[in-house]
Amino acid sequence: MNLQEQRHVAFILLGANLGDRQSNILQALQYIQVRAKVERVSSFYETEPLDGSDQPKYLNMACQIITDDSPKDLLAFLKWIERRMGRTFAERNAPRPIDIDLLFYDDLIIKESDIWIPHPRMQERAFTLIPLAEIAPDYVHPLKNETIKDMSQKIDASTVKKVDRSLKFKLESDIQGGRPSINVGLSRVGITNLNRVIRLGVKGKAELFYATLDFFAYLDPYKAGVHMSRFTDVLEGIVEEISLEPSPDIESLAERLALQVVQSQRAKKAEVRIKAKYPMERVTPISAKKTEELFTFIGIASTDGKMSRRVIGVEVEGMTACPCAQDMMASHSRMLLKEAGYTSEEAAKIVSLIPMATHNQRARGTLLVGSDMSVRAEHLVHIIEASMSSETYELLKRPDEFFVVNKAHQNARFAEDVVRHMLLNLVEVYPDLPDDTFVLAREESLESIHQHNAFAERSGLLGDIRGEIRLKDDILCSSVTLEEWLKL
């Protein structure tokens, strides 16, 4: 089989002793990723020049890559990187901004004038064997028939020193941890719009989802700022933990992350918000065609490290039809019928039998529920859709299209109507939800005949909302915002 049709494992040594050595090696790694996948990298190691000359010390790093290139093509590409980064070959063993050696390529043995694999002098060089042993200790040298670990233990490594991967200077003070010039606490400080793939479910049934995450921490009035990098450290640090034990749902993951933020930022309170795209199977209403559509699931958690509050929610798109325009069309139709000779009673009956035209909007509904009682996000999707004039589908055959349009015009609703129906449906579908459950229902209609959108929202405790629905009159509308409810 042609080498170009396979994927191959290669090991490379990178070195530099001119300029910013770490930056040069990292820049070379970036170039390498144009044509190969970097699988592993070693620590940095510092060593004296081979010939003992009075030139700067070398910094070296080994890496393992996966490549589709043949050995000669790969070597030619590595030499291009050296030239691209300013290395000249006028003098042997001269100082250089970058030096890249191809050590191994699979288990091939090649001895030609322009390429020699394995590298012929690597077994003599501690600065090669030590970093290589860090990432591939059990790799067997195809000529020596020894592991890299065994070879590295036989060589004098006293001149090779491990170097921290860091800036050249040390920070003299913790700026974020210092006192601000104005002593005012900030309720939320953090990062937003962090995109990651998350894993949700139980062992054996966990799935991957594309998500957007927001991290926040409460900032004391005597502290200048938070360490922004620690938010992403929290996420990256929990990735392995999640892979071993994925969170059962999106709000549980938000709580796990919020607890980590409290600890890493030493904050009194933390909040994490996650939005993830979730696929659900749909069946069209008439043709019964199966489709898969994406919905936005929301998980929010707030914690002080001891107590937590969690919210599950969804965002769903559907359709609304305007009742006001429909009423005007009905009035106009009755007038036309009477002018054509029909009585008022006949005109009214005809209009009541025929769907009346109106303008339609694509609608976006949001429903959030905060409770210790488990609520399934999939159920909230159906509550929102049942509250709109009609649900929508990505795939619609003509009978399905008729069903959606006819349903929407039979259920013309304002944004305000949709929110009220969401609340009523939630109360009736979940009668066991406790009264202290937080609820937020929101709907925004993207108007088709206006430049603006219509918006309605209600948030509060479920017990208050139940009371309003049951008694109907003379009830004082109480409201609790999401931010207020998340406060511990």
N, C-alpha and C positions, 0 to 999 in steps of 0.2 A: 504493500500500500504506500502511496505517496506520502512523504512526511508532512506535506502541507495539508493533508486531509485529516490529521490527527491533532490532538492536544498533547502537549509535552510539558514536563516539569524540568525547569532549569534553575540553577543556583548561581548567584552573581555576587561579587564583592565590589562595593563602591568605596572610594577613598578620595580624600582631598587634603591639601596642606597649604592652599593659597586662598586668601579672602575669607569670607564667612563660611567656614567649612561645613557646619551643619546645614546652613541654607543651601549650599551648593549640592550636597548629597540629597536633600529633600527635593530640590528642583530636578535633579536627575531622575529620582523616583517618579516624579510627576510626568516627565517625558516618557519613561518606560511604560507607564500605564496607557499611553497612546496606542501601543501595539501589544501589550500583554497585561495579564491580571496579576497584581502583586498579592500573593497569598500570605506571606509572613515576612517580618523584618526583625532584625536583631537590635540590640542596644547599640549605642555608639561606643567605640573603643579607640583610645589614643595610643600612639606608639611612635618611637623614634624612627627617622628615615633609615632605610636599609643600609646605605653605605656609610652611615655615621657622619655625614656631612653637616655643615652648619646651616641647615635649612629648617623651616618650621616643622613641628611635629605633624604627623598624619592623623586624621580621623577616619575610621573605617566602619562600615556597616555591611552585613550580609543580608541578602533577601532571597526568597523563593518565589518564582513566578510560574505562571501557566501561559504557554505561548503556542501559537499556530505556526510560527516561523520555523524554517529549517535552521540548523545550527549556523550555517554561513550567513543566512539572511539576518538572523538574530545578532550575530557578531557585528555585521555591517551596520545594523541599526544602533548598536551600542557605541560603535566608533563615531557614528554621526552625532550622537548625543555629546560625546567628548569634544568634537570639533565645534558643535553648536554652542557649547558652554565655554569656549575659548582655549581649549588645550592645544598646544603645539607639540609637534613630535621632532623638533630640530635637535634636541639633546636628550639622550637616554638618562632616566632617573632624575630629570629636572623637576623642580617644584611644579605643581599643577593644580588648577581649580577643581578638576575632577579626574578620576581614574576609575575605569569600569572593567573588571575582569570576568569573563565567562568561565565558571569553575566546573560545572557539570551540566550535561544535557541528557536527561533520562539516564540510562546506564551505558551510553555510547562511548566508544573509544575511537577517537579520530586523530591521526597523526599525519598532517599534511603541511605543506610549506606555509599556508596562510591561515591554518586553524589547527589547534592542538587541544583536544579534550580527552580526559580531565586536564585542568591546568597543570602544566608540568612541574611547577615549583611550589604548589600550594602546601605540600606536606612538610616543607621546610619553614613555613612562615606562620608564626603564632598569631599575627594580626589577621590572618585568614582563617585559621582553624578555630580560634576562640569564638569569634562571632558566629561562624557557621555551626559550631557545636551547640550554640544556644538555640537555634531554630531547627536543626536537623541532626540531633545527636546519634540517631540510629541509622542514618544513611550510610550505606556501604560503598566505599571507594571501589570502583570496578576493576582497578589495577592492583591495588594493595590488599583488597579483600579484608579491609578493616573498617570499623565504624568510625565516623568523624569524632565521636566522643573518645574512643580509644586512642586515636591519632593525636588528639589535642592534649591528652594526659601524658604523652611521651615527650612533649616538646617544652622547652623553657618559655614560660609565659610571663616572666617577671617584668618584661618591658611593656606588656600590654595592660592598659588601665581602662576600666569601664568609666564612661563619662555620662553624667546626667544629660538627658535630652531637655534643654532649657535655654532661656535667654542668656546672653553673655553677661548681663548685669543682674544683680540681685535687687529686688525691690526693697527700698529702705523703710517703707511704712505701708500700712494697710489703709489706703485712702478711703475705701468704702466703709471701713470700720471706725473711722474717725468721727468727730463731731461735725455736724453741718453748721453753716453760717447762720441759718435760721432754724430755731428749734420748733419745728412743726412735724408731727407724725403724719405719715401717708398711709391711707387705708389699703391701697394695693400698689405694689411695685413688682415688675417682673418682665417676662417676655411673652410675646404673642406670635401666633401663626407659625409654630414649629411643626413641620411636617415629618411624620414617621409612619412606618408600618407597625401595627400593634397586633398582639395575639390574644384572642378571647375564646373562652369556652372551658371545657373540662378535658382532662387528659384523654387522648385518643380521639377527641372530637373538636379540638381547638382549631380555629380558622384565623387567617390573616386579614387585616383590614387596613385600608389607607386612612390615616387620621390626621387631624390638625389639633395641636395642643396649645393651651395657654397656661402659664405658670405665674402665680402671684404670691407675694408674701407681705405681711403687715410690716411697715417700717417705723421703728420707734423714733421719737422726736430727737433723740440724742445720737442717732446713727446716720451717717451721711448717705449711705446707699447699700444696696445688696450686691452680692457677687453674681453677676449675670451668668457667668460660665457654670456656676454650680447648679443652675436649673437644668441645663443640658446634661451635666454630669449625673444628676439624679436619674434622668431618663436612660442614659446609656448604661449607668450602673445597674439598673433594674432589668435591662434587656435579657441578660442571661438568666436571672431569677424567673422572669416571665416565661422564658422558653422551657424551664423545668416545671414550673407550676403556673400556667396561665390563669389570668383572672376570669371568673365565671361571667362577668358582665362589665360593661363600660364604666358604670359608676363605682364598682369595686376597684378597678384599675385607677380611677381618678383618686380614690381615697388612699391607695397604696402610695401613689406618687406624692400626694399632699403631705402625708406623714413623713416622707423622705425629705421634702422641702423644709418642713419645720426643723428637722434635725440638722440638715446641711447648712441652712441659713441662720440657725439659732434664732428663729423667729417665733413670736408669740402665736401667730396664726398664719396659715397658708391656704391657698385655694388653687385647685387645678380644674380646668375645663377641657373636655375632649369632644371633638366632633368626628365621627367615623362614618364612612360610606358603607352601608350594609345592603347586600343583595337579598331580595325576597321574590319568591315565585308568585306570579300573578296569573289568573285565568280570565280571559276576556269574557264579558257578560253573555254574549249570544253565540259567537263562533266557538267558544271554549278553547281558544288557543292559549297555550302556555307561554308565558314570557318571564324574563327575569329583569327586575327593575331595581334601581338603587335608591335607598332612602337614607337620610341623615339621622344617625342616632347620636344622642347627646348624653354625656356623663359629667357631672359636676360634684366636687367634694370640697368641703371646708373643714379644717381641723386645727385644734390647738395642741395636738400631740396626745391628748387624753380623750377628748370627745370629738366626734365627727358628725357632720350632716352631709347626706348624699342626695343627689337629684338624678333621676332618669328622665329622658325626654326624647322627642323626635321632631324633625321638621319634614313636612309632607307637602307636595304640590298637588293641587286639584283645580277645581273650576267653580266660579260663582257667576250667577246671572243677576242683573240688576232689577230689583222689584219696582223701583220708581219708573224707569223707562218702560217696563212691561205694563204697568198700570196706565201710563199715558197711551201706549199702543192699544190697550183694551178699550179705553175711552174713545179713541179715534175710530176704532173698528165698529163700535156700537153706533157712533154717529153716522158712519158711511152706510151701515145696514139700514138705519132708519131713513136716511135720504133715499135709499133704494126701494122704500116702500114697506119695510118690515116694521112691526110694532115694537115698542120698547121691550116687551116681554120676550118676543121672538129674537130680537137682537141680543139681549142679555143671555139667552139660552145658547145661541150659536157661539157667542164669544166664550162662554164657559166650557164648551166642548172642544174648542180649537186651541192648541198651544199658541201663546202670544209671543211675538218677537221681542227681543231686548238685546242689549249689548252684553257681552261676556268678558270675563277677566280670568287670566291665570292667577290662581290664588296660592299663597304659601301660608300654611298653618303650622303653629308651634304649640306643643303641649308638654309641660314640665311637671313632674310629680316628685315631691320630696317626702319620703316616709321610710320608716324601718320595715314596713310591710313590703314584700316583693311585688313589683309591677313589671310586666313584660313590655318591652318597647314595641314589639310587634303588635300587641293589642292596642297600644296608643295610636299606631298608624291607622288602624281601622276606625278608631273613634273619631279621628280628625276627618278622614274621608267621608264617614257617615254624616258629618256635621256640615259639609259643604253642599253646594248645589249639586255637584256630581264629582266623583273621582275621575281621574284621567288615566290613560294607558298609552304606553309607547307604541304598541301594535294595535291597530283598529281595522277590522274588516268593515264593510259598509253597514251590515246590521249592527255591529258594535258602535259605530259612529252615530247611527240613528239613536241607539239606546242612550248614549252619553248626552247628546244634544237634547233629546226629549226629556230626560231626567232632570237636566239642569234647568230647563224652562218650566218644568212642573214644580221645581223647588227653588224659585228665585230667592236669593238671600243677600242681605248686606253683610259687610264684614262684621258688624255688631251681632247679626243673627248667628253667624258661624261660631263666634266666640261663646255665645250663650248656649248654643246646641252642644258644643264641646264640653262645657261644664255640666250640663244636664246629663249627657251621655256618660261622662265619667262617674257622676254620682250614682247613676242607675246600674252601670256595669260593675262598679266596685263598691257595693253597699257596705263592705266590711272595712274599708279604709278609715282609719281613726280621724277624729275631728281636727287633730292638730297637724294633719297632712298639709303640706304646702302645695299649691296648684298655681300654675301660670298658663293661661290660654291666650294665644295671640294669633291674629290673622291679618295678612296684608294682601290686598287685591291690586294687582298690576293693571291699572285702568286701561281700557282699550280706546276710549274716546276723550280722555283727559291727559294732560301732561304730568299729573300727580298720581299718587297711589292712595288708596283708602286703607286705613289702619284702625284696628281695635284690639284692646288687650284688657284682661282682668287677672289680677294675681291676689292671692289671699289664702286664708286657712279654710280647709274644706268644711269645717263645722259652720262657719259664717255663711259660706255659699249655700250649704244645705238649708240653713234657716231662711235665706232669701227666697230660695226656690219653693219651699213649702208654704210659707206664710204670705208670700207674694206682695202684700201691701204694707206700707208703714214700717219698712225695715231699713235701718240705717246701714248703708253700704260701707263695710270696713275693708281696708286694703292693707296687705303686707307685701312689700316688694321682695324680689329674690335676694337682693343684697341684705335687706333687713333680716330675712329668715336664716341666711347663712351665718349671720353673726352668732357666736356661741355665748 
